[in-house]
């Protein structure tokens, strides 16, 4: 799907101004007519928000920090878009929002030892309930040997699952 329109806008929700005069900073992602919004979790005084520039007015430390935060959020959204495109996803506004909050499992890289360790922990909890101590010991031993193999052959501490091939 070719993207025809794409924007990331920051704005404040004036209807939710707190007693201290601060309003939450919101983000809206618009992509091909679809829209997804979420709160950044940061608040800014209503009079300090510059709507046209979508940033906080002023040169004080709080304004600079909030503006850097806004810049970081925008960059993370762009980075997540790149990751999704590299993995062949059809990018939508809601998918970008979910990716921003790391709710998409297939984006996060899984490592061989991470998966193997998770397996061994689950197996350990099942000792006596269908899994013997010897079976668990074999799994732990295999993991130790595999770690030595990767350290010697690849000179690395771990390897990603997507890197595994028949030669491994």
PyMOL commands that set and color helices and strands:
alter all, ss='L'
color gray80, all
select helices_A, chain A and resi 14-16+46-48+61-86+93-100+112-125+133-153+161-163
alter helices_A, ss='H'
color red, helices_A
select strands_A, chain A and resi 6-12+22-31+34-45+49-50+55-56
alter strands_A, ss='S'
color yellow, strands_A
deselect
rebuild
show_as cartoon
